[in-house]
Amino acid sequence: MRYLLDNLIAKLIMKNKKILSPMILKLEEDMNSGNDNAIDIFWEKIEREGAPLIEDIEGDEENSIVTVIWKQDREIDNIFVFSEIFGGWMFGEGDKKTNLYRLGNSDLWYRSAILSKKARCLYILIANVNEEYEWRDEDVIIDPLNPKTYTPVRDEENPEDIALLVPTENIIEMPEAKEKIWTKERTDNNIGKIHMSRFKFKSDKKERRVWIYTPYGYEEDGSNNNLMVFTDGWEYINLVEAPKILDNLIGDSHISPTCAVFIESSDNRAKELICNNEYFEFIIEDILPWVRENYKVTKNPKNTIITGLSLGGQFAAYAALNGSDVFGNVLSQSGAFAWFIDDKGEIQLDSEGNSKLIEEYKDSEALPIDFYLNMGSLEGFSKGHVEANNRMIATLKSKGYNVTSETFIGAHLYYDWQDNLANGVKALLVDKQ
């Protein structure tokens, strides 16, 4: 995205890449001119108004300067901010490292970025990160200057899930961020039910959980319901909050009654979701026959969606390509199409965004499948990731598929996949009553 910076900010960036914030630039100038009270006045203002700092950019109506700050209260070696809004993971190289900078010898640490006024995103602060990018739990810092936090539920059966880096994160909510309407608690809505069963895939050491969502008013002898199948089932239920989203979509009459199957991921998730035919057969031959025997769901592929996030998006496209008689719709959220398994069985990323699956779609006849694919505007963390997703969209459109694509303001996070899941469901199920 091209940012329309005024001359002052443009010169500021050229002068010192570490500073974007006009407020901190002014503070630095005051301190350098001998104003000993400048830092105290700054902290008094922060105590009144809070943080992060959000400052306008003259001539730019779409973006603002956001600055995460920390008031040092202990001895530290360094402090990093973990968030994709700063252009990379904290374990990047060179200027892609997301460490905070100290202002002179003061107790102020800071880092700035330019962010859409419509954005809402998460971040955490971590101190004393070593050369192997490891840290102690006690060095994770919840920003005390920012009262807005996000604390997802933990999986009691898998409390060490690495997908949840820390228990609580801070929220940056920009002035024009849209309300998260689809995960909002509603007092006037009827709530569906969730039932759990367990299945054993051949490579599993233990049975995995499979949850079935049935909408409010579901009756076993009623009419067939639409069917959605989700990989990463626990995450979709608890972090993306898919059941609540379905409750609200159905309650608002955007879609007709829909059942959903949520399949738990294994510890071998990546290899399971990268074009794995055995896992595909497990879903087709074991799980879905059981679902259709026990629940009133459609057998019509045009009313059946296979859904996944990240690598699950790749698997969803793979499953539909190999089972279009079952899945007539693919809902891919930030699909990780550039990842593959090499001849040694190792997981690799094609940095050019090439994909065997994309080539298979390119070389095959178009099938009766509709697609919804999205990608976050802040997802450029791995070279090839965004490129592959764009290439997938272009390939599908060139083959004549019905494709809805969306770039949402956000990152590669469960928190950001919530509302755009609703967009995908509506795109694929509206007018398919």
N, C-alpha and C positions, 0 to 999 in steps of 0.2 A: 504494500500500500504506500502511496506517495503522500507525504505529510507536507502541508503548506505552512512552513515555519516563517515567522516574521524575522527580520534581519537581526534583531537582538539575539533571539534564540539560536539562529544559524551561526552567528559569530561565537556564541557561547559554546556550542558543540565543538566548533573548530578549535577554540582556545583550550578547552579542557574536556575531554570525552567523559570524564568521571562525573561531571556536573551538568544536569539539565535544569534543575529547579532554580527559578529566579530567586526564590526565598532563601535558598541555601547560598546562592552566589552573593546575595546582598549580605547575608550573615558573614560569609568569608571576608568580604570587603571591609565590613565593620570591625571584625576581629583584627585584620591586618593593619587597620588604621589606628589601633590602640584602644578600641572601645571594649573595656574589660567586662562591661555588663551585658554585652550583646548576646552571649550564649544564654545567660539567665533570662533575659527578656524573651528569647526564642522559646525556651522551655515553658515559660509561663503561658505563652500563646498556645503552645501545643496542649498543655493541661486543660485549657479552656475549650479548645476546638477539636482536639483529638487528631488522629493520624490514621492512615497515610495522608500525606499532602496531596491535594488535587488542585492543579493550577491551570488556568486557561492558556491557550496559545493564540496570540493575536493573528487573525486572518484564517484560523482553522476552526470551523464550526463542528467538526466531527470528532476531534481528539483533544485530549488533555495530557498534561505532564503529571505522572503519578510518582511519588517518592515514598518508599518505605524507609522509615527511620527507626533507630534503636538508641535508647539512652543507656550507656554502659553502666552496669551496676556490679561488675565483677571483672577479674582479670581474665582475658581471653587471648588466644593466638590469632583467631580470625572469626568472622561470622558471615554466613552465606544466607541468601534468600532462595528458597526452593519454590520456583514458580515459572511457568512457561512464558509469562508476560515479559520476562527480561531477555527473551531471545535464545534461551538454551537451558539445559539442565545445569545444575550447579557444578557438575563434574565435567564441564566443557574445557576447552583449551584457550589460552590467551584471553582476549577480550570477551570470549563467550562464557568464561567463568562468572558465576553470579554472586561473587563476594561483595559485601558492603564495604564502602570506603569510610575511613575515619577523617573527620574534618580537623586537620591540624593535630594538636594535642588535646582537643576537647573530648567530651564524653559523647559526642554525636557521631553516629555511624549512619550511612545513608546509601541508597541506590535508586536511580530514577529510570523511568521508561515512558514511552509515549503510548497511550492506550485509548481505544475508542470510548467515547462518552456513553456508549450503550453497553459496555462490558460489565460483567460480574465474574470475578475469578477468585481463586484461593492461593494462599501462600503460607509458608512456615519459615521461621528463622532457626538456623542451626549453627551453634558455635563450636569452635575447636575441632573442625573437620581435618582429619589427617591426610597424608599423601595417598592413601588407599581409599579415600573418601568414605571413611567410617567415622562414627561418632557414638557417644554415650547417650543413653536416653535422657539423662539429666541436662544435656546440652541442647535439647530441643526447646525452643523458646516460643511460647504463645505471646504474640505481640501485646504487651500490656497497655499500649496506647490506642489499641483498636478494639472496641467492645464487640464487634461483629465476628462471630465464630461459627464454624460448622463442625459438628461432632457426629459422624456416622455411627451406626450400630456396629458391634463386633460380632463375628461369627463364633458362637460358643463352642462349636465342634472344630473350628480351625482358627484359634485366637491369634496365631502367628502369621496370618495371611499377609504376604508382603505387598499385596495390592493396596493395603491401607498402611501407608508409611508411618503415620503418627495418629494418635487418637483424636486430636483436635487440630483444625487449621483455622487461620483467619480469613475473612472475606473482604475483598475490595469490591465495593459496590459503587459504580459510577453513577453520575446524576441522572442519566437517561436510561439506565438499565430497566428492562421490562420486568414486570412482576412475574414470578414463577407460578403461573396460574394452574398448571396441570398437576403439580404436587402439593398444592395448597389444601389444607384440611378444610372440608366443607361440612357444615352441619345439616345441609338439606339433601345430601346425596346418600344413596343406598350403597352399601359395601358388599362386594363379593366375598367368596370364601376361598381359602387355600387349604388343600389337603396334601399331605406328604407321603410318599412311598419310597422304597429303596430298590435299586437295581444294581446288578453287578456286570460290568463290562469285562471282557475276557482278560484284559491286562490290569484290572483293578486289584489291589490288595484287599480292599474292603468294599462293601456296597456303597454306592453313591446315592445321594438324595435326588429325588425328582418330585417337584411340586406341581400340583394342578390347580389352576385358578378357574373358578366358575363364577360367572357374574350374578349379581343380585337378581332373584326371580328365576334362576336356573331350575329347570325341572327335567328329570331323567326321561320323561315321556313327552317332553316338549319338542319344538322344532330344532333342527340342527343349528349349532352355533358355529360362527367363524372359528378358526383355530390358528393360534400363534405358537411357534416353537422357538424357545430361547436357549442358546448356549450360555455359559456363565450364569446359571440360574440363580444362585444365591445373591450374586452381585446385582442382577437385574431386579430381584425382589426388594432387596434391602438398601441398595445404594442408588440405583436409578429410580426405584419406587414404581416399577411398572404396574403392579396391581392397582395402586392408587390412580395412576394415569388412565388405566383402562376403566376403572370405576367412573372417573370424571368424563371420559369420552363417551361412554355408554349413557351415563346419566344426562349428558347434554345432547343426546341423540345425534352425535356426530357419526357414530358407527352402530351397527346392529349388535346384539349380544355376542360376545366373543369369549371363548375359553382359551387358556394359555397353558403351555407346558414349559416348565423351567428346569433345565437339566444342569446339575452341579458339575463344575469343572473338576478335573483331577489335578494331582501334583505335576502331571505330565501335560499340562494344558497346551503348551505351544505345539508340541508334536501331534497332539490330538486334533488340533484345529487347522493345521496347515495341510489342507487337501488330503485328509486321512480317510481312505475308503472304508476301513474297518469301523471307524467311529460313525461314519455315514450309515453303514449297514446296521450298526447297533441301534441307531435312532429309527431307521426304517423298518427293521425286522423285529425289534424287541419292544421299544418304547411305544411307538405309534399304534401297533396292533392292540397293545394293552389299553392305551388311552381310548381307542375307538370301541373297544369291547365294553369299557366301563363308563364312558361318558358320551353324551349326545353331542357329537361334533361332526362337522362336515367332512365329506370325502372329496369334495370338489377342490381341485388345486387352485382355482381362481380365488377361493376364499380361505386359502391356507398360506401363512407367511412363515418363512424361516428367518430368524432374527439373530444378529450378533454384533458385538462391538469389538473393535480392533481386529485381532486375529479371528474373532468370531464372525466378523463381517466377511473376511475371506472365505471362511468355511460355509457361510450362508450361500454365497455365490457358487461355491463348489457343489454344495448339496443340490441346489436347483438345477445346475447344469447336468448333473447325473441323475436327478430325480424330478424332472419337470412334471411328471404324471402325479407327483405328490405335492410339490411346492410350486405354486404358480406365482409366488411373490417373494422378493428378497428385500429385507430391510437391513442395510449395512450402515453402522455408525462408526465413522472414522476407520473404515476398513483398512487393515494392514496387508495390502496386496503384494508388497515388495519383499516380504519375508518368505524364505523357502528352506528346505532341508537339503543339505548337500550330500554327495556320495558317501561321506563318512558318517552320516546321520547327525551332523551338527546343524544348528539353526543359524541361518545367515540372512543378511539384509542386502538386497541389490541396490546399491547407492544411485543407480541410474533410473530406478523405478520400473525395471523390467519385471515381468511376471509370467510364469508358465501358464497360470490360470487365465490371464488376459489373452495370451496367444491361443489357448484352447477355445475361448469364446470367439476370437477373431476368425479361427479356421473352421468353425462349425456353423451349421445352419441355425438361423434364429429360432428360438423355442418360445412357446406361449408363457413367458415370464415377464412380470412387471417389476421394476426396480425403484427403490428409494435409496440413495447414497448421500451421506453427508460428510463434512470435514470441517474442523474448527479452524478459525483464522489464525490461531496461535500454535498450530501443530507442526511447525517446521523444525522439530527437535532432531529428527533423523533424516539425513539426505536420502531421498528416494521415496519416502513415505507419502508425501503429498503428491509427488509426481506420478506415482503408481495409481493412486486413487483417481487423479485426473485422467490418466490414460485409460483406466477401466471405464469411466464415464464416456469418454470419447469413442472407445471401441464399441460399447453397447449401442450408443446412438447411431454409429455408422452401420451397424447391423440391422437397424430398424426397431430395436427394443423400445418399449415405453419406459422412459427413464425420468424420474424426478430427482434432481440433485440440489443440494443446499450447502452453502457455506455459512455456518453459524459463528457468532462472535464468542469464542471460547477456546478451550484447550482439550487435550486428550484425557478427560477426567469424567468419572461417573457423574459428578455434580453437573457438568455441562451437557451430558447426554440426556438429562431428564426431559426438558420441554421439547427438544427436537425429536425425541422418540414419539411424542404425540403427533408431531408433524408427519413423521413417516407412516404411522398407523393410518392417519386420515388420508394421506396420499394413496395408500394401497387399498383401503377398504371402503372409502366413500364411493357411492354409486355401484357397489357390488353387493347389494342387499339380496 
